[in-house]
C-alpha cells in the first residue's frame, strides 16, 4: 500500500494529504498572524471512510503547535468535533 504524505501548501492556504499521486484530503485555513482558523476539512468522496480527515487535521494541528506562535480556531464543524474527541490537544485553541 502506498504511504501517505502530508504537506503544507501555503500558496493555497491548505494542508494536503496524499496517497501516492492522489489527493485524498485537505484542510483549508486562514492565518491572520496570530490565529489559524481551520475553515474546511474535505476528503475526496472516493477516499472517504478511511480516517483521512482525522489524519490531516492531526498533522496540521501538530505543525501549528510546533511553530509555537499561533493559536487554532476550529471554524469547521469537523475540526471542532476532532478537538472534542482529543481534549489533550486543546491547549493550542484560541480563546473565544
C-alpha positions in Angstrom: 0.0 0.0 0.0 1.3 3.5 -0.9 2.3 5.6 2.1 0.5 8.8 3.0 2.3 12.1 2.5 1.3 15.3 4.4 2.3 18.7 3.0 1.6 22.3 3.8 0.6 24.3 0.7 0.7 27.9 2.0 0.1 29.3 -1.5 -3.3 27.5 -1.4 -3.9 28.2 2.3 -4.3 24.5 3.0 -2.8 21.3 4.3 -2.9 18.3 2.0 -2.8 14.6 2.5 -1.9 12.4 -0.5 -1.7 8.7 -1.1 0.8 8.4 -3.9 -0.3 10.9 -6.6 -3.9 11.0 -5.3 -5.0 14.0 -3.2 -7.2 12.3 -0.6 -8.0 15.0 1.9 -7.4 18.8 2.5 -7.7 21.2 5.4 -8.3 24.8 4.4 -7.3 27.6 6.7 -7.0 31.4 7.1 -4.0 32.8 9.1 -4.1 36.3 10.4 -0.6 36.1 12.0 -1.9 35.2 15.5 -4.7 32.7 14.8 -5.1 29.9 12.2 -8.8 29.5 11.5 -9.3 25.9 10.2 -12.2 26.5 7.9 -12.9 23.3 6.0 -11.9 19.7 6.1 -12.6 17.9 2.9 -12.0 14.3 1.8 -12.3 13.3 -1.8 -15.5 11.1 -1.9 -13.6 8.2 -3.4 -11.4 8.1 -0.3 -14.0 8.7 2.5 -14.3 6.3 5.4 -10.6 5.7 6.0 -10.0 8.4 8.6 -8.1 10.7 6.2 -9.7 13.9 7.6 -8.6 13.0 11.1 -5.1 12.4 9.9 -4.8 15.7 8.0 -6.3 17.5 11.0 -3.9 15.8 13.5 -0.9 16.6 11.4 -1.9 20.2 10.7 -2.5 20.8 14.4 0.8 19.2 15.2 2.6 21.5 12.8 0.8 24.6 14.2 1.7 23.6 17.7 5.3 23.0 16.7 5.6 26.5 15.3 4.5 27.8 18.7 3.4 31.3 17.6 -0.2 30.7 16.6 -3.5 29.6 18.1 -6.1 27.5 16.4 -9.7 28.5 15.8 -11.8 25.5 14.7 -14.3 27.1 12.3 -15.1 23.8 10.5 -17.6 21.5 12.3 -15.3 18.5 11.7 -12.3 20.2 13.3 -14.4 21.2 16.3 -15.6 17.6 16.7 -12.0 16.4 16.3 -10.9 18.7 19.2 -13.8 17.5 21.3 -12.5 13.9 20.7 -8.9 14.9 21.5 -9.1 17.1 24.7 -5.4 16.6 25.2 -4.8 18.8 22.2 -7.0 21.8 23.2 -4.1 23.9 24.7 -3.5 25.2 21.2 -7.0 26.6 20.8 -7.6 30.3 20.6 -9.7 31.8 23.4 -13.2 32.6 22.3 
